[in-house]
Amino acid sequence: MPIVPALTAVLTAYTFGEALGRLACISFGCCYGVSISKAHPILQKVLGRRHFVFSGKMKKISYASGMDGMQVVPIQAMTSLVYILAGLVATFLFLKGNFGVAFIVTIAVTQGWRSLSETLRADYRGDGRISAYQIMGGLAIFLALALLSLLPAELVITPDLSAGIEAAWHPTVVLFLQGLWAIVFVLFGKSMVTGAEISFHLRHDRI
């Protein structure tokens, strides 16, 4: 299996996965941005009408930082948009056979934006000024560039989209992905920090 094309395909899927994952952050109210009032004046003007306001005591922004009802930087939506665009660009480059460029695009955008976006987040990311994610993001870009330069030159291959779709639609692949989804749902589908109760009562006026 060609190493660079395979890594590029995985990283492109990761980019789209991270983009969709930010939608869950919006739903749960985690990975939230700083208050608009504390953001840079330029951001205040740009995001004046494009901010997020979370409400509800079950949101993490509420019980972790007490910022429910406040106008905050929509960092989750910004991250999702940046990653989706990067994924589309990487997909285009991949289908054109530019695997190395697509590989760098996915790494540079996802990890570079991760390091930059940390400065706009208000949730707890460690006690230091530089978070662990920022350090890992920088190292990931450096290691990706080093890996790409050290890998031997590979034969030129031409992606076949129809063959890929046909292979992905194979019953074995479909069943494997469904089984994997079920395992992930069982293991991670239940919140560790929230709970729920179901109660029943009698409607005396309808007896």
Buried (B, 14 or more C-beta within 10 A) or exposed (E): EBEBBEBBBEBBBBBBEBBEBBEEBBEBBBBBBBBBEBBEEEBBEEBEEEBBEBEEEBBBBBBBBEBBEBBBBBBBBBBBEBBBEBBBBBBEBBBEBBBBBBBBBBBBBBBBBBBEBBEBBBBEBEEEEEBEBBEBBBEBBEEBBEBBEEEEEEEEEEBEEEEEEEEEEEEEEEEEEEEEEEEEEEEEEEEEEEEEEEEEEEEEEEE
